[in-house]
Amino acid sequence: MLHKKSLDRIEAGLYVVATPIGNLRDVTLRALDVLSAADVVAAEDTRITRHLLAHYGIEAKIVSLREHNEVRRSDQLIDWMREGKSVALVTDAGTPGISDPGAVFVGRARQAGVPVWAIPGPSALTCALAGLGWAFDVFCFHGFLPQQPGARRRALQSLRERAPVMVFYEAPHRIEETLTDMQEAFGAERRCALLRELTKKFEQFKEGGLAQVRAWLAEDADRRRGEFVLVVEGGAAVEPAPGVDAERLLALLCERLPTKEAVRVAVELTGRKRNELYDLALRQQARGGSDSEES
C-alpha cells in the first residue's frame, strides 16, 4: 500500500513515533506522514522497520538505535538534529520508551535543547486494558519482571498486597515460570487475564484465577508462543488493627515460633509492613527479648 505523502518537510527535532504492535493497519496517518518526511528513522531493529515502511511504500534512511548502542548513537543523532535534521524514533512495536529502548535518547535530546514531539498510537498496555472490561480507577504498570528467578520472586512478593490492578509484559520462554511464581506469590485464586499476540492473527484472551490460567496455558504448546500481557487483580489493602500492641504481640509470637513465621502472623494481625516488623524482631532478639532462631 502506497502512502500518499502529505508532508514534504517537517521541523528539525525528534519525533517519537508509535508503530503497530501486530496488525500493520493500526498505524496512524500522522505516524506515516512523519516517517515519510523525516530525514532519518532511528529503529530498534532495522529489518522490522524496513518491513513496515515497505508495506506503505515509504523510502527512508534508517539507522539502528537499540539498547546496546543507545548512548553512543544518541550523541550522533543529536548532532544531526542540531544541524537541522529531523529524526523519527521507532521500536519494533508499540510506543518507544515503554518497556522498549528510547527513553535514554529522548532524555538526552531534551537535555541538549532539541525539540521533541510524541506521535501517539498503538501500545500493548492500553490495548490490553481497553479490551479487558474490568472496572478500576488506578493501575500500576510493571513492564517486564526480572529475568533471574530469585529476583522475579522477590519482586512479586513485594507486590502481594498492592491494591491497584497490575500490568506486566512477558516473553514466551518465561511465561510459564512467571505464572507459577505469580501463583505462589498471590495465590491460586487471584484473578488474572492473559492476553496473547494482541492485534495479530492468533490473538487469544484467557481470564480466571491464576491456577486456572496457568493450566489453560499448559494445555497447548501453541498458547505459549508469541508475546504476552498479564493483568493481575490487586490485593486487598490491609488496614492496621486498632489497639494492637505490635511490639508486644511480636515478642510473644517469637517465643513460640521461628522469626519468619512470627513476623508473617504479626503482619496479618496488625497490618504493619513486613520489613518493619522483621527489623523490630531482630532488635528484640538483640536485646534478649526472644531466643527464637530464624528457620
Contacts in CASP RR format, 6 or more apart in sequence:
PFRMAT RR
TARGET T0000
AUTHOR 0000-0000-0000
METHOD contacts of the structure
MODEL  1
MLHKKSLDRIEAGLYVVATPIGNLRDVTLRALDVLSAADVVAAEDTRITR
HLLAHYGIEAKIVSLREHNEVRRSDQLIDWMREGKSVALVTDAGTPGISD
PGAVFVGRARQAGVPVWAIPGPSALTCALAGLGWAFDVFCFHGFLPQQPG
ARRRALQSLRERAPVMVFYEAPHRIEETLTDMQEAFGAERRCALLRELTK
KFEQFKEGGLAQVRAWLAEDADRRRGEFVLVVEGGAAVEPAPGVDAERLL
ALLCERLPTKEAVRVAVELTGRKRNELYDLALRQQARGGSDSEES
1 55 0 8 1.000
1 56 0 8 1.000
1 57 0 8 1.000
2 56 0 8 1.000
2 57 0 8 1.000
3 32 0 8 1.000
3 36 0 8 1.000
3 56 0 8 1.000
3 57 0 8 1.000
3 58 0 8 1.000
5 33 0 8 1.000
5 36 0 8 1.000
5 37 0 8 1.000
6 33 0 8 1.000
7 33 0 8 1.000
7 34 0 8 1.000
7 36 0 8 1.000
7 37 0 8 1.000
8 37 0 8 1.000
9 37 0 8 1.000
10 33 0 8 1.000
10 34 0 8 1.000
10 37 0 8 1.000
10 38 0 8 1.000
10 86 0 8 1.000
11 86 0 8 1.000
11 115 0 8 1.000
12 81 0 8 1.000
12 84 0 8 1.000
12 85 0 8 1.000
12 86 0 8 1.000
12 115 0 8 1.000
13 81 0 8 1.000
13 84 0 8 1.000
13 85 0 8 1.000
13 86 0 8 1.000
13 87 0 8 1.000
13 109 0 8 1.000
13 114 0 8 1.000
13 115 0 8 1.000
13 116 0 8 1.000
13 117 0 8 1.000
14 77 0 8 1.000
14 81 0 8 1.000
14 86 0 8 1.000
14 87 0 8 1.000
14 89 0 8 1.000
14 105 0 8 1.000
14 106 0 8 1.000
14 109 0 8 1.000
14 114 0 8 1.000
14 115 0 8 1.000
14 116 0 8 1.000
14 117 0 8 1.000
15 34 0 8 1.000
15 38 0 8 1.000
15 86 0 8 1.000
15 87 0 8 1.000
15 88 0 8 1.000
15 89 0 8 1.000
15 116 0 8 1.000
15 117 0 8 1.000
15 119 0 8 1.000
16 89 0 8 1.000
16 95 0 8 1.000
16 96 0 8 1.000
16 97 0 8 1.000
16 102 0 8 1.000
16 106 0 8 1.000
16 116 0 8 1.000
16 117 0 8 1.000
16 118 0 8 1.000
16 119 0 8 1.000
17 31 0 8 1.000
17 34 0 8 1.000
17 35 0 8 1.000
17 88 0 8 1.000
17 89 0 8 1.000
17 90 0 8 1.000
17 96 0 8 1.000
17 119 0 8 1.000
18 28 0 8 1.000
18 31 0 8 1.000
18 94 0 8 1.000
18 95 0 8 1.000
18 96 0 8 1.000
18 119 0 8 1.000
18 120 0 8 1.000
18 121 0 8 1.000
18 122 0 8 1.000
18 123 0 8 1.000
19 27 0 8 1.000
19 31 0 8 1.000
19 49 0 8 1.000
19 52 0 8 1.000
19 90 0 8 1.000
19 91 0 8 1.000
19 92 0 8 1.000
19 93 0 8 1.000
19 94 0 8 1.000
19 122 0 8 1.000
20 26 0 8 1.000
20 27 0 8 1.000
20 52 0 8 1.000
20 93 0 8 1.000
20 94 0 8 1.000
20 122 0 8 1.000
20 199 0 8 1.000
21 93 0 8 1.000
21 94 0 8 1.000
21 122 0 8 1.000
21 123 0 8 1.000
21 124 0 8 1.000
21 127 0 8 1.000
21 198 0 8 1.000
21 199 0 8 1.000
22 93 0 8 1.000
22 122 0 8 1.000
22 197 0 8 1.000
22 198 0 8 1.000
22 199 0 8 1.000
22 200 0 8 1.000
23 199 0 8 1.000
23 200 0 8 1.000
24 52 0 8 1.000
24 55 0 8 1.000
26 121 0 8 1.000
26 122 0 8 1.000
26 199 0 8 1.000
27 52 0 8 1.000
27 56 0 8 1.000
27 122 0 8 1.000
28 119 0 8 1.000
28 120 0 8 1.000
28 121 0 8 1.000
30 119 0 8 1.000
31 119 0 8 1.000
31 121 0 8 1.000
32 56 0 8 1.000
32 58 0 8 1.000
34 88 0 8 1.000
34 119 0 8 1.000
35 41 0 8 1.000
35 53 0 8 1.000
35 56 0 8 1.000
35 58 0 8 1.000
35 60 0 8 1.000
35 88 0 8 1.000
35 90 0 8 1.000
36 56 0 8 1.000
36 58 0 8 1.000
36 60 0 8 1.000
37 86 0 8 1.000
38 60 0 8 1.000
38 86 0 8 1.000
38 87 0 8 1.000
38 88 0 8 1.000
39 61 0 8 1.000
39 80 0 8 1.000
39 85 0 8 1.000
39 86 0 8 1.000
39 87 0 8 1.000
40 60 0 8 1.000
40 61 0 8 1.000
40 62 0 8 1.000
40 63 0 8 1.000
40 77 0 8 1.000
40 80 0 8 1.000
40 85 0 8 1.000
40 86 0 8 1.000
40 87 0 8 1.000
40 88 0 8 1.000
41 49 0 8 1.000
41 53 0 8 1.000
41 60 0 8 1.000
41 61 0 8 1.000
41 62 0 8 1.000
41 63 0 8 1.000
41 87 0 8 1.000
41 88 0 8 1.000
41 90 0 8 1.000
42 62 0 8 1.000
42 63 0 8 1.000
42 64 0 8 1.000
42 65 0 8 1.000
42 73 0 8 1.000
42 77 0 8 1.000
42 87 0 8 1.000
42 88 0 8 1.000
42 89 0 8 1.000
42 90 0 8 1.000
42 105 0 8 1.000
43 49 0 8 1.000
43 62 0 8 1.000
43 63 0 8 1.000
43 64 0 8 1.000
43 65 0 8 1.000
43 90 0 8 1.000
43 91 0 8 1.000
44 64 0 8 1.000
44 65 0 8 1.000
44 66 0 8 1.000
44 90 0 8 1.000
44 91 0 8 1.000
44 92 0 8 1.000
44 96 0 8 1.000
44 100 0 8 1.000
44 101 0 8 1.000
45 64 0 8 1.000
45 66 0 8 1.000
45 92 0 8 1.000
46 62 0 8 1.000
46 63 0 8 1.000
46 64 0 8 1.000
48 92 0 8 1.000
48 93 0 8 1.000
49 62 0 8 1.000
49 90 0 8 1.000
49 92 0 8 1.000
50 62 0 8 1.000
52 90 0 8 1.000
53 59 0 8 1.000
53 60 0 8 1.000
53 62 0 8 1.000
60 88 0 8 1.000
63 73 0 8 1.000
63 77 0 8 1.000
64 73 0 8 1.000
65 73 0 8 1.000
65 74 0 8 1.000
65 77 0 8 1.000
65 89 0 8 1.000
65 101 0 8 1.000
65 102 0 8 1.000
65 105 0 8 1.000
66 101 0 8 1.000
67 101 0 8 1.000
70 101 0 8 1.000
70 102 0 8 1.000
70 104 0 8 1.000
70 105 0 8 1.000
71 104 0 8 1.000
71 108 0 8 1.000
73 105 0 8 1.000
74 104 0 8 1.000
74 105 0 8 1.000
74 108 0 8 1.000
74 109 0 8 1.000
75 108 0 8 1.000
77 87 0 8 1.000
77 105 0 8 1.000
77 109 0 8 1.000
78 108 0 8 1.000
78 109 0 8 1.000
78 112 0 8 1.000
78 114 0 8 1.000
80 87 0 8 1.000
81 87 0 8 1.000
81 109 0 8 1.000
81 114 0 8 1.000
82 112 0 8 1.000
82 114 0 8 1.000
89 96 0 8 1.000
89 102 0 8 1.000
89 105 0 8 1.000
89 106 0 8 1.000
90 96 0 8 1.000
91 97 0 8 1.000
91 100 0 8 1.000
91 101 0 8 1.000
91 102 0 8 1.000
92 100 0 8 1.000
93 122 0 8 1.000
93 124 0 8 1.000
94 100 0 8 1.000
94 121 0 8 1.000
94 122 0 8 1.000
94 123 0 8 1.000
94 124 0 8 1.000
95 120 0 8 1.000
95 121 0 8 1.000
95 122 0 8 1.000
95 123 0 8 1.000
96 102 0 8 1.000
96 103 0 8 1.000
96 106 0 8 1.000
97 103 0 8 1.000
97 106 0 8 1.000
98 123 0 8 1.000
98 125 0 8 1.000
99 143 0 8 1.000
99 144 0 8 1.000
99 169 0 8 1.000
106 116 0 8 1.000
109 116 0 8 1.000
110 116 0 8 1.000
122 199 0 8 1.000
124 169 0 8 1.000
124 198 0 8 1.000
124 227 0 8 1.000
124 229 0 8 1.000
125 141 0 8 1.000
125 167 0 8 1.000
125 229 0 8 1.000
127 198 0 8 1.000
127 199 0 8 1.000
127 229 0 8 1.000
128 167 0 8 1.000
128 193 0 8 1.000
128 195 0 8 1.000
128 198 0 8 1.000
128 229 0 8 1.000
128 231 0 8 1.000
129 139 0 8 1.000
129 167 0 8 1.000
129 231 0 8 1.000
132 193 0 8 1.000
132 231 0 8 1.000
134 165 0 8 1.000
134 193 0 8 1.000
134 231 0 8 1.000
134 233 0 8 1.000
136 164 0 8 1.000
136 165 0 8 1.000
138 163 0 8 1.000
138 164 0 8 1.000
138 165 0 8 1.000
139 164 0 8 1.000
139 165 0 8 1.000
139 166 0 8 1.000
139 167 0 8 1.000
140 162 0 8 1.000
140 164 0 8 1.000
140 165 0 8 1.000
140 166 0 8 1.000
140 167 0 8 1.000
141 167 0 8 1.000
142 155 0 8 1.000
142 159 0 8 1.000
142 166 0 8 1.000
142 167 0 8 1.000
142 168 0 8 1.000
143 167 0 8 1.000
143 168 0 8 1.000
143 169 0 8 1.000
144 168 0 8 1.000
144 169 0 8 1.000
144 170 0 8 1.000
144 171 0 8 1.000
145 152 0 8 1.000
145 155 0 8 1.000
145 156 0 8 1.000
145 168 0 8 1.000
145 170 0 8 1.000
145 178 0 8 1.000
146 152 0 8 1.000
146 155 0 8 1.000
147 174 0 8 1.000
149 177 0 8 1.000
149 181 0 8 1.000
152 177 0 8 1.000
152 178 0 8 1.000
152 181 0 8 1.000
153 181 0 8 1.000
153 184 0 8 1.000
153 185 0 8 1.000
156 181 0 8 1.000
156 182 0 8 1.000
156 184 0 8 1.000
156 185 0 8 1.000
156 186 0 8 1.000
157 185 0 8 1.000
159 166 0 8 1.000
159 185 0 8 1.000
159 186 0 8 1.000
160 185 0 8 1.000
160 186 0 8 1.000
160 235 0 8 1.000
161 235 0 8 1.000
161 236 0 8 1.000
161 237 0 8 1.000
161 238 0 8 1.000
162 234 0 8 1.000
162 235 0 8 1.000
163 234 0 8 1.000
163 235 0 8 1.000
163 236 0 8 1.000
163 237 0 8 1.000
164 234 0 8 1.000
165 231 0 8 1.000
165 232 0 8 1.000
165 233 0 8 1.000
165 234 0 8 1.000
166 231 0 8 1.000
166 232 0 8 1.000
166 233 0 8 1.000
166 234 0 8 1.000
167 229 0 8 1.000
167 230 0 8 1.000
167 231 0 8 1.000
167 232 0 8 1.000
168 178 0 8 1.000
168 229 0 8 1.000
168 230 0 8 1.000
168 231 0 8 1.000
168 232 0 8 1.000
169 227 0 8 1.000
169 228 0 8 1.000
169 229 0 8 1.000
169 230 0 8 1.000
170 178 0 8 1.000
170 227 0 8 1.000
170 228 0 8 1.000
170 229 0 8 1.000
170 230 0 8 1.000
171 227 0 8 1.000
171 228 0 8 1.000
172 224 0 8 1.000
172 225 0 8 1.000
172 226 0 8 1.000
172 227 0 8 1.000
172 228 0 8 1.000
175 217 0 8 1.000
175 224 0 8 1.000
175 228 0 8 1.000
176 214 0 8 1.000
176 217 0 8 1.000
176 218 0 8 1.000
176 224 0 8 1.000
178 230 0 8 1.000
179 192 0 8 1.000
179 194 0 8 1.000
179 210 0 8 1.000
179 213 0 8 1.000
179 214 0 8 1.000
179 217 0 8 1.000
179 230 0 8 1.000
180 214 0 8 1.000
182 190 0 8 1.000
182 192 0 8 1.000
182 210 0 8 1.000
182 230 0 8 1.000
182 232 0 8 1.000
183 190 0 8 1.000
183 210 0 8 1.000
183 211 0 8 1.000
183 214 0 8 1.000
186 210 0 8 1.000
186 232 0 8 1.000
186 235 0 8 1.000
187 210 0 8 1.000
187 211 0 8 1.000
188 209 0 8 1.000
188 210 0 8 1.000
188 211 0 8 1.000
189 209 0 8 1.000
189 210 0 8 1.000
189 211 0 8 1.000
190 209 0 8 1.000
190 210 0 8 1.000
190 232 0 8 1.000
190 233 0 8 1.000
190 234 0 8 1.000
190 235 0 8 1.000
191 207 0 8 1.000
191 208 0 8 1.000
191 209 0 8 1.000
191 232 0 8 1.000
191 233 0 8 1.000
192 207 0 8 1.000
192 208 0 8 1.000
192 209 0 8 1.000
192 210 0 8 1.000
192 213 0 8 1.000
192 230 0 8 1.000
192 231 0 8 1.000
192 232 0 8 1.000
192 233 0 8 1.000
193 205 0 8 1.000
193 206 0 8 1.000
193 207 0 8 1.000
193 208 0 8 1.000
193 213 0 8 1.000
193 230 0 8 1.000
193 231 0 8 1.000
194 204 0 8 1.000
194 205 0 8 1.000
194 206 0 8 1.000
194 207 0 8 1.000
194 213 0 8 1.000
194 216 0 8 1.000
194 217 0 8 1.000
194 228 0 8 1.000
194 229 0 8 1.000
194 230 0 8 1.000
195 203 0 8 1.000
195 204 0 8 1.000
195 205 0 8 1.000
195 228 0 8 1.000
195 229 0 8 1.000
195 230 0 8 1.000
195 231 0 8 1.000
196 202 0 8 1.000
196 203 0 8 1.000
196 204 0 8 1.000
196 205 0 8 1.000
196 206 0 8 1.000
196 223 0 8 1.000
196 226 0 8 1.000
196 227 0 8 1.000
196 228 0 8 1.000
197 203 0 8 1.000
197 204 0 8 1.000
197 225 0 8 1.000
197 226 0 8 1.000
197 227 0 8 1.000
198 227 0 8 1.000
198 229 0 8 1.000
202 222 0 8 1.000
202 225 0 8 1.000
204 223 0 8 1.000
206 213 0 8 1.000
206 216 0 8 1.000
206 217 0 8 1.000
207 213 0 8 1.000
210 232 0 8 1.000
216 223 0 8 1.000
217 223 0 8 1.000
217 224 0 8 1.000
238 267 0 8 1.000
238 268 0 8 1.000
238 271 0 8 1.000
239 271 0 8 1.000
240 270 0 8 1.000
240 271 0 8 1.000
240 272 0 8 1.000
241 269 0 8 1.000
241 270 0 8 1.000
241 271 0 8 1.000
244 269 0 8 1.000
244 270 0 8 1.000
246 266 0 8 1.000
246 270 0 8 1.000
246 272 0 8 1.000
246 277 0 8 1.000
246 280 0 8 1.000
247 280 0 8 1.000
247 284 0 8 1.000
249 266 0 8 1.000
249 269 0 8 1.000
249 270 0 8 1.000
250 262 0 8 1.000
250 263 0 8 1.000
250 266 0 8 1.000
250 277 0 8 1.000
250 280 0 8 1.000
250 281 0 8 1.000
250 284 0 8 1.000
251 284 0 8 1.000
251 289 0 8 1.000
251 290 0 8 1.000
253 261 0 8 1.000
253 262 0 8 1.000
253 265 0 8 1.000
253 266 0 8 1.000
254 262 0 8 1.000
254 281 0 8 1.000
254 284 0 8 1.000
254 285 0 8 1.000
254 289 0 8 1.000
254 290 0 8 1.000
254 292 0 8 1.000
255 290 0 8 1.000
255 291 0 8 1.000
255 292 0 8 1.000
256 262 0 8 1.000
256 292 0 8 1.000
257 265 0 8 1.000
257 292 0 8 1.000
258 292 0 8 1.000
258 293 0 8 1.000
258 294 0 8 1.000
258 295 0 8 1.000
259 278 0 8 1.000
259 281 0 8 1.000
259 282 0 8 1.000
259 285 0 8 1.000
259 290 0 8 1.000
259 292 0 8 1.000
259 293 0 8 1.000
259 294 0 8 1.000
259 295 0 8 1.000
260 294 0 8 1.000
260 295 0 8 1.000
261 295 0 8 1.000
262 281 0 8 1.000
262 292 0 8 1.000
263 274 0 8 1.000
263 277 0 8 1.000
263 278 0 8 1.000
263 281 0 8 1.000
264 274 0 8 1.000
266 272 0 8 1.000
266 277 0 8 1.000
267 273 0 8 1.000
267 274 0 8 1.000
267 277 0 8 1.000
270 277 0 8 1.000
281 290 0 8 1.000
284 290 0 8 1.000
285 291 0 8 1.000
285 292 0 8 1.000
END
